[in-house]
């Protein structure tokens, strides 16, 4: 019994640009908040939670 499916998409140029922009924005936000968490940990020795 299969528990997952493998799907491959072939986006056109417009869709590819959309995905590139979306993933770039997500990566920027992730790295920004990762940097903030690292700064708080090195300065205070405390961890930031999701809600902080």
PQR file with spaces between the fields and no chain letter, atoms N, CA, C, O and H, PARSE charges and radii, in Angstrom:
ATOM       1  N    UNK     1       0.839   -1.176    0.000 -0.4000 1.5000
ATOM       2  CA   UNK     1       0.000    0.000    0.000 -0.0000 2.0000
ATOM       3  C    UNK     1       0.886    1.243    0.000  0.5500 1.7000
ATOM       4  O    UNK     1       1.769    1.375    0.848 -0.5500 1.4000
ATOM       5  N    UNK     2       0.658    2.148   -0.943 -0.4000 1.5000
ATOM       6  CA   UNK     2       1.417    3.381   -1.028 -0.0000 2.0000
ATOM       7  C    UNK     2       0.864    4.408   -0.047  0.5500 1.7000
ATOM       8  O    UNK     2      -0.348    4.538    0.121 -0.5500 1.4000
ATOM       9  H    UNK     2      -0.059    2.040   -1.632  0.4000 1.0000
ATOM      10  N    UNK     3       1.765    5.128    0.590 -0.4000 1.5000
ATOM      11  CA   UNK     3       1.349    6.160    1.529 -0.0000 2.0000
ATOM      12  C    UNK     3       1.638    7.561    1.006  0.5500 1.7000
ATOM      13  O    UNK     3       1.311    8.549    1.663 -0.5500 1.4000
ATOM      14  H    UNK     3       2.750    5.023    0.454  0.4000 1.0000
ATOM      15  N    UNK     4       2.238    7.648   -0.150 -0.4000 1.5000
ATOM      16  CA   UNK     4       2.515    8.962   -0.729 -0.0000 2.0000
ATOM      17  C    UNK     4       2.560    8.841   -2.248  0.5500 1.7000
ATOM      18  O    UNK     4       2.638    7.748   -2.809 -0.5500 1.4000
ATOM      19  H    UNK     4       2.503    6.845   -0.683  0.4000 1.0000
ATOM      20  N    UNK     5       2.509    9.984   -2.880 -0.4000 1.5000
ATOM      21  CA   UNK     5       2.602   10.056   -4.322 -0.0000 2.0000
ATOM      22  C    UNK     5       3.755   10.981   -4.689  0.5500 1.7000
ATOM      23  O    UNK     5       4.007   11.969   -3.999 -0.5500 1.4000
ATOM      24  H    UNK     5       2.445   10.872   -2.425  0.4000 1.0000
ATOM      25  N    UNK     6       4.440   10.670   -5.750 -0.4000 1.5000
ATOM      26  CA   UNK     6       5.478   11.538   -6.276 -0.0000 2.0000
ATOM      27  C    UNK     6       4.898   12.236   -7.496  0.5500 1.7000
ATOM      28  O    UNK     6       4.445   11.595   -8.444 -0.5500 1.4000
ATOM      29  H    UNK     6       4.235    9.868   -6.310  0.4000 1.0000
ATOM      30  N    UNK     7       4.923   13.556   -7.450 -0.4000 1.5000
ATOM      31  CA   UNK     7       4.351   14.342   -8.534 -0.0000 2.0000
ATOM      32  C    UNK     7       5.416   15.294   -9.048  0.5500 1.7000
ATOM      33  O    UNK     7       6.131   15.918   -8.263 -0.5500 1.4000
ATOM      34  H    UNK     7       5.291   14.076   -6.680  0.4000 1.0000
ATOM      35  N    UNK     8       5.518   15.404  -10.338 -0.4000 1.5000
ATOM      36  CA   UNK     8       6.471   16.328  -10.941 -0.0000 2.0000
ATOM      37  C    UNK     8       5.698   17.335  -11.769  0.5500 1.7000
ATOM      38  O    UNK     8       4.805   16.977  -12.538 -0.5500 1.4000
ATOM      39  H    UNK     8       4.937   14.897  -10.975  0.4000 1.0000
ATOM      40  N    UNK     9       6.053   18.600  -11.602 -0.4000 1.5000
ATOM      41  CA   UNK     9       5.367   19.633  -12.365 -0.0000 2.0000
ATOM      42  C    UNK     9       6.351   20.246  -13.359  0.5500 1.7000
ATOM      43  O    UNK     9       7.561   20.258  -13.137 -0.5500 1.4000
ATOM      44  H    UNK     9       6.778   18.891  -10.977  0.4000 1.0000
ATOM      45  N    UNK    10       5.814   20.741  -14.429 -0.4000 1.5000
ATOM      46  CA   UNK    10       6.600   21.415  -15.447 -0.0000 2.0000
ATOM      47  C    UNK    10       6.010   22.804  -15.654  0.5500 1.7000
ATOM      48  O    UNK    10       5.180   23.005  -16.540 -0.5500 1.4000
ATOM      49  H    UNK    10       4.831   20.731  -14.610  0.4000 1.0000
ATOM      50  N    UNK    11       6.445   23.777  -14.824 -0.4000 1.5000
ATOM      51  CA   UNK    11       5.848   25.109  -14.913 -0.0000 2.0000
ATOM      52  C    UNK    11       6.330   25.850  -16.164  0.5500 1.7000
ATOM      53  O    UNK    11       7.431   25.623  -16.666 -0.5500 1.4000
ATOM      54  H    UNK    11       7.119   23.614  -14.104  0.4000 1.0000
ATOM      55  N    UNK    12       5.471   26.734  -16.640 -0.4000 1.5000
ATOM      56  CA   UNK    12       5.902   27.593  -17.733 -0.0000 2.0000
ATOM      57  C    UNK    12       6.726   28.746  -17.140  0.5500 1.7000
ATOM      58  O    UNK    12       6.981   28.767  -15.936 -0.5500 1.4000
ATOM      59  H    UNK    12       4.577   26.918  -16.233  0.4000 1.0000
ATOM      60  N    UNK    13       7.129   29.677  -17.955 -0.4000 1.5000
ATOM      61  CA   UNK    13       8.039   30.735  -17.506 -0.0000 2.0000
ATOM      62  C    UNK    13       7.404   31.625  -16.437  0.5500 1.7000
ATOM      63  O    UNK    13       8.074   32.000  -15.475 -0.5500 1.4000
ATOM      64  H    UNK    13       6.922   29.660  -18.933  0.4000 1.0000
ATOM      65  N    UNK    14       6.146   31.961  -16.588 -0.4000 1.5000
ATOM      66  CA   UNK    14       5.460   32.815  -15.609 -0.0000 2.0000
ATOM      67  C    UNK    14       5.357   32.103  -14.263  0.5500 1.7000
ATOM      68  O    UNK    14       5.626   32.701  -13.221 -0.5500 1.4000
ATOM      69  H    UNK    14       5.602   31.656  -17.370  0.4000 1.0000
ATOM      70  N    UNK    15       4.975   30.849  -14.283 -0.4000 1.5000
ATOM      71  CA   UNK    15       4.857   30.081  -13.044 -0.0000 2.0000
ATOM      72  C    UNK    15       6.225   29.885  -12.393  0.5500 1.7000
ATOM      73  O    UNK    15       6.341   29.936  -11.169 -0.5500 1.4000
ATOM      74  H    UNK    15       4.757   30.364  -15.130  0.4000 1.0000
ATOM      75  N    UNK    16       7.238   29.665  -13.187 -0.4000 1.5000
ATOM      76  CA   UNK    16       8.584   29.481  -12.643 -0.0000 2.0000
ATOM      77  C    UNK    16       9.059   30.753  -11.943  0.5500 1.7000
ATOM      78  O    UNK    16       9.663   30.687  -10.872 -0.5500 1.4000
ATOM      79  H    UNK    16       7.143   29.623  -14.181  0.4000 1.0000
ATOM      80  N    UNK    17       8.784   31.910  -12.550 -0.4000 1.5000
ATOM      81  CA   UNK    17       9.135   33.178  -11.901 -0.0000 2.0000
ATOM      82  C    UNK    17       8.360   33.363  -10.605  0.5500 1.7000
ATOM      83  O    UNK    17       8.918   33.844   -9.619 -0.5500 1.4000
ATOM      84  H    UNK    17       8.294   31.963  -13.420  0.4000 1.0000
ATOM      85  N    UNK    18       7.092   32.993  -10.589 -0.4000 1.5000
ATOM      86  CA   UNK    18       6.284   33.086   -9.380 -0.0000 2.0000
ATOM      87  C    UNK    18       6.870   32.221   -8.265  0.5500 1.7000
ATOM      88  O    UNK    18       7.021   32.680   -7.134 -0.5500 1.4000
ATOM      89  H    UNK    18       6.638   32.602  -11.390  0.4000 1.0000
ATOM      90  N    UNK    19       7.197   30.974   -8.585 -0.4000 1.5000
ATOM      91  CA   UNK    19       7.776   30.078   -7.576 -0.0000 2.0000
ATOM      92  C    UNK    19       9.115   30.596   -7.077  0.5500 1.7000
ATOM      93  O    UNK    19       9.404   30.516   -5.883 -0.5500 1.4000
ATOM      94  H    UNK    19       7.074   30.601   -9.505  0.4000 1.0000
ATOM      95  N    UNK    20       9.927   31.122   -7.969 -0.4000 1.5000
ATOM      96  CA   UNK    20      11.229   31.657   -7.571 -0.0000 2.0000
ATOM      97  C    UNK    20      11.054   32.816   -6.606  0.5500 1.7000
ATOM      98  O    UNK    20      11.750   32.892   -5.593 -0.5500 1.4000
ATOM      99  H    UNK    20       9.692   31.188   -8.939  0.4000 1.0000
ATOM     100  N    UNK    21      10.127   33.721   -6.911 -0.4000 1.5000
ATOM     101  CA   UNK    21       9.884   34.854   -6.018 -0.0000 2.0000
ATOM     102  C    UNK    21       9.325   34.401   -4.676  0.5500 1.7000
ATOM     103  O    UNK    21       9.758   34.892   -3.634 -0.5500 1.4000
ATOM     104  H    UNK    21       9.561   33.659   -7.733  0.4000 1.0000
ATOM     105  N    UNK    22       8.376   33.481   -4.684 -0.4000 1.5000
ATOM     106  CA   UNK    22       7.771   33.001   -3.435 -0.0000 2.0000
ATOM     107  C    UNK    22       8.804   32.331   -2.540  0.5500 1.7000
ATOM     108  O    UNK    22       8.872   32.625   -1.347 -0.5500 1.4000
ATOM     109  H    UNK    22       8.024   33.082   -5.531  0.4000 1.0000
ATOM     110  N    UNK    23       9.611   31.431   -3.104 -0.4000 1.5000
ATOM     111  CA   UNK    23      10.607   30.731   -2.300 -0.0000 2.0000
ATOM     112  C    UNK    23      11.707   31.673   -1.830  0.5500 1.7000
ATOM     113  O    UNK    23      12.270   31.482   -0.752 -0.5500 1.4000
ATOM     114  H    UNK    23       9.556   31.192   -4.074  0.4000 1.0000
ATOM     115  N    UNK    24      12.018   32.690   -2.633 -0.4000 1.5000
ATOM     116  CA   UNK    24      12.990   33.688   -2.206 -0.0000 2.0000
ATOM     117  C    UNK    24      12.486   34.478   -1.017  0.5500 1.7000
ATOM     118  O    UNK    24      13.243   34.747   -0.084 -0.5500 1.4000
ATOM     119  H    UNK    24      11.561   32.846   -3.509  0.4000 1.0000
ATOM     120  N    UNK    25      11.219   34.853   -1.037 -0.4000 1.5000
ATOM     121  CA   UNK    25      10.624   35.580    0.086 -0.0000 2.0000
ATOM     122  C    UNK    25      10.580   34.708    1.342  0.5500 1.7000
ATOM     123  O    UNK    25      10.894   35.172    2.438 -0.5500 1.4000
ATOM     124  H    UNK    25      10.604   34.636   -1.795  0.4000 1.0000
ATOM     125  N    UNK    26      10.196   33.468    1.179 -0.4000 1.5000
ATOM     126  CA   UNK    26      10.149   32.549    2.326 -0.0000 2.0000
ATOM     127  C    UNK    26      11.532   32.362    2.933  0.5500 1.7000
ATOM     128  O    UNK    26      11.683   32.344    4.155 -0.5500 1.4000
ATOM     129  H    UNK    26       9.941   33.091    0.288  0.4000 1.0000
ATOM     130  N    UNK    27      12.536   32.223    2.081 -0.4000 1.5000
ATOM     131  CA   UNK    27      13.904   32.051    2.562 -0.0000 2.0000
ATOM     132  C    UNK    27      14.365   33.299    3.297  0.5500 1.7000
ATOM     133  O    UNK    27      15.037   33.195    4.322 -0.5500 1.4000
ATOM     134  H    UNK    27      12.413   32.237    1.088  0.4000 1.0000
ATOM     135  N    UNK    28      14.011   34.489    2.785 -0.4000 1.5000
ATOM     136  CA   UNK    28      14.384   35.742    3.445 -0.0000 2.0000
ATOM     137  C    UNK    28      13.762   35.837    4.838  0.5500 1.7000
ATOM     138  O    UNK    28      14.451   36.171    5.802 -0.5500 1.4000
ATOM     139  H    UNK    28      13.465   34.573    1.952  0.4000 1.0000
ATOM     140  N    UNK    29      12.474   35.547    4.950 -0.4000 1.5000
ATOM     141  CA   UNK    29      11.789   35.625    6.240 -0.0000 2.0000
ATOM     142  C    UNK    29      12.374   34.609    7.215  0.5500 1.7000
ATOM     143  O    UNK    29      12.615   34.936    8.378 -0.5500 1.4000
ATOM     144  H    UNK    29      11.914   35.276    4.167  0.4000 1.0000
ATOM     145  N    UNK    30      12.606   33.377    6.755 -0.4000 1.5000
ATOM     146  CA   UNK    30      13.166   32.351    7.629 -0.0000 2.0000
ATOM     147  C    UNK    30      14.535   32.770    8.151  0.5500 1.7000
ATOM     148  O    UNK    30      14.808   32.666    9.346 -0.5500 1.4000
ATOM     149  H    UNK    30      12.410   33.111    5.811  0.4000 1.0000
ATOM     150  N    UNK    31      15.391   33.243    7.253 -0.4000 1.5000
ATOM     151  CA   UNK    31      16.746   33.623    7.664 -0.0000 2.0000
ATOM     152  C    UNK    31      16.745   34.847    8.571  0.5500 1.7000
ATOM     153  O    UNK    31      17.586   34.942    9.465 -0.5500 1.4000
ATOM     154  H    UNK    31      15.169   33.328    6.282  0.4000 1.0000
ATOM     155  N    UNK    32      15.823   35.786    8.365 -0.4000 1.5000
ATOM     156  CA   UNK    32      15.734   36.966    9.222 -0.0000 2.0000
ATOM     157  C    UNK    32      15.392   36.569   10.655  0.5500 1.7000
ATOM     158  O    UNK    32      16.027   37.032   11.602 -0.5500 1.4000
ATOM     159  H    UNK    32      15.140   35.708    7.638  0.4000 1.0000
ATOM     160  N    UNK    33      14.392   35.715   10.808 -0.4000 1.5000
ATOM     161  CA   UNK    33      13.991   35.321   12.158 -0.0000 2.0000
ATOM     162  C    UNK    33      14.967   34.327   12.781  0.5500 1.7000
ATOM     163  O    UNK    33      15.088   34.275   14.005 -0.5500 1.4000
ATOM     164  H    UNK    33      13.876   35.339   10.038  0.4000 1.0000
ATOM     165  N    UNK    34      15.652   33.552   11.977 -0.4000 1.5000
ATOM     166  CA   UNK    34      16.704   32.691   12.510 -0.0000 2.0000
ATOM     167  C    UNK    34      17.830   33.542   13.080  0.5500 1.7000
ATOM     168  O    UNK    34      18.366   33.233   14.144 -0.5500 1.4000
ATOM     169  H    UNK    34      15.553   33.595   10.983  0.4000 1.0000
ATOM     170  N    UNK    35      18.185   34.602   12.386 -0.4000 1.5000
ATOM     171  CA   UNK    35      19.204   35.519   12.885 -0.0000 2.0000
ATOM     172  C    UNK    35      18.760   36.173   14.185  0.5500 1.7000
ATOM     173  O    UNK    35      19.559   36.323   15.110 -0.5500 1.4000
ATOM     174  H    UNK    35      17.749   34.854   11.522  0.4000 1.0000
ATOM     175  N    UNK    36      17.488   36.565   14.263 -0.4000 1.5000
ATOM     176  CA   UNK    36      16.966   37.173   15.495 -0.0000 2.0000
ATOM     177  C    UNK    36      17.037   36.187   16.655  0.5500 1.7000
ATOM     178  O    UNK    36      17.406   36.564   17.768 -0.5500 1.4000
ATOM     179  H    UNK    36      16.838   36.443   13.512  0.4000 1.0000
ATOM     180  N    UNK    37      16.686   34.931   16.406 -0.4000 1.5000
ATOM     181  CA   UNK    37      16.747   33.919   17.467 -0.0000 2.0000
ATOM     182  C    UNK    37      18.184   33.697   17.929  0.5500 1.7000
ATOM     183  O    UNK    37      18.438   33.533   19.122 -0.5500 1.4000
ATOM     184  H    UNK    37      16.386   34.624   15.502  0.4000 1.0000
ATOM     185  N    UNK    38      19.122   33.691   16.982 -0.4000 1.5000
ATOM     186  CA   UNK    38      20.531   33.498   17.347 -0.0000 2.0000
ATOM     187  C    UNK    38      21.053   34.657   18.179  0.5500 1.7000
ATOM     188  O    UNK    38      21.809   34.455   19.129 -0.5500 1.4000
ATOM     189  H    UNK    38      18.915   33.825   16.013  0.4000 1.0000
ATOM     190  N    UNK    39      20.648   35.884   17.818 -0.4000 1.5000
ATOM     191  CA   UNK    39      21.097   37.051   18.570 -0.0000 2.0000
ATOM     192  C    UNK    39      20.581   37.021   20.001  0.5500 1.7000
ATOM     193  O    UNK    39      21.333   37.291   20.937 -0.5500 1.4000
ATOM     194  H    UNK    39      20.034   36.048   17.046  0.4000 1.0000
ATOM     195  N    UNK    40      19.306   36.696   20.178 -0.4000 1.5000
ATOM     196  CA   UNK    40      18.725   36.637   21.521 -0.0000 2.0000
ATOM     197  C    UNK    40      19.422   35.552   22.341  0.5500 1.7000
ATOM     198  O    UNK    40      19.682   35.746   23.528 -0.5500 1.4000
ATOM     199  H    UNK    40      18.695   36.477   19.417  0.4000 1.0000
ATOM     200  N    UNK    41      19.721   34.426   21.726 -0.4000 1.5000
ATOM     201  CA   UNK    41      20.367   33.338   22.464 -0.0000 2.0000
ATOM     202  C    UNK    41      21.786   33.716   22.888  0.5500 1.7000
ATOM     203  O    UNK    41      22.197   33.438   24.014 -0.5500 1.4000
ATOM     204  H    UNK    41      19.510   34.268   20.761  0.4000 1.0000
ATOM     205  N    UNK    42      22.535   34.354   21.976 -0.4000 1.5000
ATOM     206  CA   UNK    42      23.913   34.710   22.336 -0.0000 2.0000
ATOM     207  C    UNK    42      23.957   35.830   23.371  0.5500 1.7000
ATOM     208  O    UNK    42      24.864   35.863   24.201 -0.5500 1.4000
ATOM     209  H    UNK    42      22.201   34.580   21.061  0.4000 1.0000
ATOM     210  N    UNK    43      22.984   36.751   23.334 -0.4000 1.5000
ATOM     211  CA   UNK    43      22.986   37.860   24.285 -0.0000 2.0000
ATOM     212  C    UNK    43      22.425   37.468   25.645  0.5500 1.7000
ATOM     213  O    UNK    43      22.975   37.862   26.674 -0.5500 1.4000
ATOM     214  H    UNK    43      22.246   36.724   22.659  0.4000 1.0000
ATOM     215  N    UNK    44      21.335   36.695   25.668 -0.4000 1.5000
ATOM     216  CA   UNK    44      20.644   36.404   26.926 -0.0000 2.0000
ATOM     217  C    UNK    44      20.713   34.945   27.345  0.5500 1.7000
ATOM     218  O    UNK    44      20.444   34.626   28.503 -0.5500 1.4000
ATOM     219  H    UNK    44      20.889   36.375   24.832  0.4000 1.0000
ATOM     220  N    UNK    45      21.063   34.065   26.443 -0.4000 1.5000
ATOM     221  CA   UNK    45      21.053   32.647   26.759 -0.0000 2.0000
ATOM     222  C    UNK    45      19.655   32.069   26.805  0.5500 1.7000
ATOM     223  O    UNK    45      19.457   30.986   27.356 -0.5500 1.4000
ATOM     224  H    UNK    45      21.282   34.324   25.502  0.4000 1.0000
ATOM     225  N    UNK    46      18.680   32.762   26.241 -0.4000 1.5000
ATOM     226  CA   UNK    46      17.293   32.311   26.230 -0.0000 2.0000
ATOM     227  C    UNK    46      16.882   31.957   24.814  0.5500 1.7000
ATOM     228  O    UNK    46      17.428   32.474   23.840 -0.5500 1.4000
ATOM     229  H    UNK    46      18.840   33.642   25.793  0.4000 1.0000
ATOM     230  N    UNK    47      15.925   31.078   24.725 -0.4000 1.5000
ATOM     231  CA   UNK    47      15.372   30.706   23.422 -0.0000 2.0000
ATOM     232  C    UNK    47      14.101   31.513   23.155  0.5500 1.7000
ATOM     233  O    UNK    47      13.312   31.759   24.067 -0.5500 1.4000
ATOM     234  H    UNK    47      15.482   30.657   25.516  0.4000 1.0000
ATOM     235  N    UNK    48      13.913   31.919   21.912 -0.4000 1.5000
ATOM     236  CA   UNK    48      12.658   32.551   21.520 -0.0000 2.0000
ATOM     237  C    UNK    48      11.682   31.481   21.101  0.5500 1.7000
ATOM     238  O    UNK    48      12.032   30.556   20.368 -0.5500 1.4000
ATOM     239  H    UNK    48      14.554   31.719   21.171  0.4000 1.0000
ATOM     240  N    UNK    49      10.463   31.607   21.566 -0.4000 1.5000
ATOM     241  CA   UNK    49       9.432   30.669   21.127 -0.0000 2.0000
ATOM     242  C    UNK    49       8.779   31.210   19.872  0.5500 1.7000
ATOM     243  O    UNK    49       9.100   32.307   19.415 -0.5500 1.4000
ATOM     244  H    UNK    49      10.178   32.358   22.162  0.4000 1.0000
ATOM     245  N    UNK    50       7.878   30.450   19.330 -0.4000 1.5000
ATOM     246  CA   UNK    50       7.150   30.856   18.132 -0.0000 2.0000
ATOM     247  C    UNK    50       6.358   32.125   18.388  0.5500 1.7000
ATOM     248  O    UNK    50       6.260   32.985   17.513 -0.5500 1.4000
ATOM     249  H    UNK    50       7.616   29.559   19.702  0.4000 1.0000
ATOM     250  N    UNK    51       5.798   32.248   19.569 -0.4000 1.5000
ATOM     251  CA   UNK    51       4.917   33.382   19.887 -0.0000 2.0000
ATOM     252  C    UNK    51       5.694   34.636   20.267  0.5500 1.7000
ATOM     253  O    UNK    51       5.150   35.738   20.193 -0.5500 1.4000
ATOM     254  H    UNK    51       5.878   31.550   20.280  0.4000 1.0000
ATOM     255  N    UNK    52       6.951   34.495   20.670 -0.4000 1.5000
ATOM     256  CA   UNK    52       7.767   35.666   21.019 -0.0000 2.0000
ATOM     257  C    UNK    52       8.114   36.441   19.774  0.5500 1.7000
ATOM     258  O    UNK    52       8.796   37.462   19.852 -0.5500 1.4000
ATOM     259  H    UNK    52       7.394   33.600   20.730  0.4000 1.0000
